[in-house]
Amino acid sequence: MPEGVVSDGRTSLQTMSFSERVIDLTEEELDALTAAASWYASYTARDIAAESDDQSAYAVEARDSYLSLLRGLRKLGIMFAAPDALLEHNRRVA
């Protein structure tokens, strides 16, 4: 099975750079990935907001990853707002 294909619940990535992997995406593939990322951001927003005051390493990493997802979506033209609780938390710790 080629690398980068899901098999038995595991995924592996090809050994090429990210820019080399995405250059071949069609418009339809990019739209599908953007739609999936947007759905996930919306689906996860409530959980991220609920854990906005949790200082465990897991929660901090989850917030950082979520904010990275939102920044990536914005670069793709999707203006997705961060949950208010997360923004308030970031203001308090800044």
Secondary structure, DSSP 8 states (H G I E B T S, - for coil): --TT--BTTB----SS-HHHHHTT--HHHHHHHHHHHHHHHHHHHHHHHHTTT--SHHHHHHHHHHHHHHHHHHHTT------HHHHHHHHHH-
